[in-house]
């Protein structure tokens, strides 16, 4: 990393495939009054990064246009209104953008200490998934001990996190994945039932395993293609929580009757547009309720592959291939 106030970062020449990504050099960002500047040593790679590169997920107003939503590293500087942190402290953070860079600014309320026992690569793999799973599965859907939950895409970064958290809090976890190897990985993480969606209808599998009742909560990232089937798989008073639309956002010819007959709740959210106060509240919950589980080893990131910072385009290719199990991470020199 340069000592002249510059930094390297990943830029895109325009919207498109991974080939639009390259390394560029520019000035380091300066933290605002309530911000922390992190010297980045690792950054998580996530589906929203791919969507932003393709032009379908623009950064919110005021956020960096550089890709990257989660990082780990050390605090290099702080705004004059920041307290509770020290220069040089090891931290990880959910950032609003700018993670694919050697330095990144982030609101102090989105910064967390690196959990005991984790290196920076592992720490960079947890903020985005933990913020998303906690907000949607626990805060909004109200998951609690004794419930049944279905997590779609169980081998993804979100999925592997959701399986472990739901299991740690006493829920019985069902999950879907596209290969037997991915299903096996989900079972090892604590899922009670893993359904290969190429071989089984998940609705029938859920109904069989629950004696026809269905599950209490579904965490869905597929969207339109699964909407009707998700309604069928939910139990009375169940909740469908939608966090992504991998199959598209528009479901046609949907029968909404199950929502009324079974008193279902359909909810969803995206993390990036949330306010700093909302993200700080999630951060505080994670520190109180989840960080001890990570320190005990009951919840831990599953790392699929680590790429060098300069190979960010290859990391995106790997994600789009869909063969990964767990998180993809960029490591910096």
Residue pairs with C-beta under 8 A, 6 or more apart in sequence:
1 7
1 8
1 39
1 102
1 103
1 332
1 333
2 8
2 25
5 27
5 28
6 25
6 26
6 27
6 28
7 25
7 26
7 27
7 28
7 101
7 102
7 103
8 23
8 24
8 25
8 101
8 102
8 309
9 23
9 24
9 25
9 26
9 66
9 98
9 100
9 101
9 102
10 21
10 22
10 23
10 24
10 66
10 67
10 68
10 100
10 101
10 309
10 312
11 21
11 22
11 23
11 24
11 66
12 20
12 21
12 22
12 53
12 67
13 20
13 22
14 20
15 53
15 54
15 55
16 53
16 54
16 55
18 53
18 313
18 314
18 316
18 317
18 320
19 313
20 53
21 53
21 67
21 312
21 313
21 316
22 313
23 309
23 310
28 37
28 102
28 103
29 37
29 64
29 98
29 103
29 104
29 105
30 37
30 77
30 105
31 37
31 77
31 78
31 79
31 82
31 105
32 79
32 105
33 79
33 80
33 81
33 82
34 79
34 81
34 82
34 107
34 108
34 109
34 276
35 78
35 79
35 82
35 105
35 106
35 107
35 108
36 75
36 77
36 78
36 79
36 82
36 85
36 91
36 93
36 105
36 106
36 107
36 108
36 111
37 75
37 76
37 77
37 78
37 103
37 104
37 105
38 71
38 73
38 74
38 75
38 76
38 91
38 93
38 103
38 104
38 105
38 106
38 111
39 73
39 74
39 75
39 76
39 102
39 103
40 71
40 72
40 73
40 99
40 101
40 102
40 103
40 104
40 332
41 72
41 73
41 74
41 120
41 124
41 331
41 332
42 71
42 72
42 73
42 120
42 121
42 123
42 124
42 306
42 329
42 330
42 331
42 332
43 68
43 70
43 71
43 72
43 99
43 100
43 124
43 309
43 329
43 330
43 332
44 68
44 69
44 70
44 71
44 99
44 124
44 125
44 126
44 127
44 128
44 129
44 157
44 327
44 328
44 329
44 330
45 307
45 312
45 315
45 316
45 319
45 327
45 328
45 329
45 330
46 69
46 70
46 128
46 157
47 156
47 244
47 246
47 319
48 57
48 69
48 272
49 67
49 68
49 69
49 100
49 316
50 316
50 319
50 320
51 57
52 58
52 59
52 67
53 67
53 316
57 272
59 65
59 96
59 97
59 272
60 96
60 272
60 273
62 96
63 96
63 97
63 98
63 272
64 95
64 96
64 97
64 98
64 101
64 104
64 105
65 97
66 97
66 98
66 99
66 100
66 101
67 97
67 99
67 100
67 312
68 95
68 97
68 98
68 99
68 100
68 101
68 104
69 94
69 95
69 96
69 97
69 99
69 127
69 128
69 272
70 92
70 93
70 94
70 95
70 99
70 124
70 125
70 126
70 127
70 128
71 92
71 93
71 95
71 99
71 104
71 106
71 124
71 127
72 90
72 91
72 92
72 93
72 114
72 120
72 121
72 123
72 124
73 90
73 91
73 104
73 120
73 332
74 88
74 89
74 90
74 91
75 85
75 86
75 87
75 88
75 89
75 91
76 87
76 103
77 87
78 85
78 87
78 108
79 108
82 108
84 108
85 91
85 108
85 111
89 113
90 113
90 114
90 120
90 123
91 111
91 112
91 113
91 114
92 111
92 112
92 113
92 114
92 120
92 123
92 124
92 126
92 127
93 104
93 106
93 110
93 111
93 112
93 127
94 106
94 110
94 127
94 128
94 131
94 271
94 279
94 283
95 104
95 105
95 106
95 110
96 106
96 107
96 110
96 272
98 104
98 105
100 309
100 312
100 330
102 309
102 332
107 276
107 279
107 280
109 276
109 277
109 279
109 280
109 283
110 127
110 276
110 279
110 280
110 283
111 283
112 127
112 283
112 286
112 287
112 291
113 291
114 120
114 123
115 123
115 126
115 291
115 294
115 295
116 294
116 295
117 294
117 295
117 297
118 126
118 294
118 300
118 301
120 331
121 303
121 306
121 329
121 331
122 300
122 301
122 303
124 329
124 330
125 157
125 301
125 303
125 326
125 327
125 329
126 161
126 294
126 301
128 157
128 271
129 157
129 158
129 160
129 161
129 162
129 301
129 327
130 161
130 165
130 286
130 290
131 271
131 279
131 282
131 283
131 286
132 158
132 243
132 271
133 158
133 161
133 162
133 165
133 219
134 165
134 282
134 285
134 286
134 290
135 269
135 271
135 274
135 282
136 219
136 241
136 243
136 267
136 268
136 269
137 143
137 149
137 162
137 165
137 166
137 217
137 219
137 241
138 165
138 169
138 285
139 282
139 285
140 241
140 267
140 269
141 217
141 219
141 239
141 241
141 265
141 267
142 217
142 239
143 149
143 166
143 169
143 171
143 216
143 217
144 169
144 170
144 171
145 169
145 170
145 171
146 170
146 171
147 171
147 172
147 215
147 216
147 217
148 171
148 172
148 174
148 210
148 213
148 214
148 215
148 216
148 217
148 235
149 162
149 166
149 171
149 172
149 173
149 174
149 215
149 216
149 217
149 218
149 219
150 173
150 174
150 175
150 176
150 202
150 206
150 215
150 217
150 218
150 219
150 233
151 159
151 162
151 163
151 166
151 173
151 174
151 175
151 176
151 191
151 218
151 219
152 159
152 175
152 176
152 218
152 219
152 220
152 221
152 222
152 226
153 159
153 176
153 177
153 221
153 222
153 246
154 160
154 162
154 163
154 175
154 176
154 177
154 182
154 183
154 186
154 189
154 191
154 194
155 177
155 178
155 182
155 185
155 186
155 324
155 325
155 326
156 221
156 324
156 326
157 326
157 327
157 328
158 219
158 221
158 243
159 175
159 177
159 186
160 185
160 186
160 189
160 301
160 302
160 325
160 326
160 327
161 299
161 301
162 173
162 219
163 173
163 175
163 186
163 189
163 190
163 191
164 189
164 190
164 298
164 299
164 300
165 290
165 293
165 299
166 173
166 190
167 173
167 189
167 190
167 191
168 190
168 293
168 298
168 299
172 192
173 190
173 191
173 192
173 193
174 191
174 192
174 193
174 194
174 195
174 202
174 205
174 206
174 209
174 215
175 183
175 186
175 191
175 193
175 194
175 195
176 194
176 195
176 196
176 197
176 202
177 183
177 185
177 186
177 194
177 195
177 196
177 197
178 196
178 197
178 198
178 322
179 196
179 198
180 196
181 325
182 194
182 196
182 325
183 194
183 195
183 196
184 194
185 302
185 325
185 326
186 194
187 194
189 302
192 209
193 205
193 206
193 209
195 202
195 205
195 206
201 229
202 229
202 233
203 229
203 232
203 233
206 214
206 215
206 233
207 213
207 214
207 233
210 235
213 235
214 232
214 233
214 234
214 235
214 236
214 238
215 233
215 234
215 235
215 238
216 234
216 235
216 237
216 238
216 239
217 238
217 239
217 240
217 241
218 230
218 233
218 234
218 238
218 239
218 240
218 241
219 241
219 243
220 226
220 230
220 240
220 241
220 242
220 243
220 244
221 242
221 243
221 244
221 245
221 246
222 244
222 245
222 246
222 247
223 242
223 244
223 245
223 246
223 247
223 248
223 249
223 251
224 245
224 247
224 248
224 249
224 250
224 251
224 252
225 247
225 248
225 251
226 247
227 251
227 254
228 251
228 254
228 255
230 240
231 240
231 255
231 258
231 259
231 262
231 264
232 258
234 240
234 258
234 262
234 264
235 262
236 262
236 263
237 262
237 263
237 264
237 265
238 262
238 264
238 265
239 264
239 265
239 266
239 267
240 264
240 265
240 266
240 267
241 267
241 268
242 266
242 267
242 268
243 268
243 269
243 270
258 264
259 266
271 279
274 282
290 299
293 299
294 300
301 326
301 327
302 325
302 326
302 327
303 326
303 327
303 329
304 324
304 325
304 326
304 327
304 328
305 315
305 318
305 324
305 328
305 329
306 328
306 329
306 330
306 331
307 314
307 315
307 318
307 328
307 329
307 330
307 331
308 330
308 331
309 330
309 331
309 332
309 333
311 330
312 330
315 328
315 330
318 324
318 328
319 328
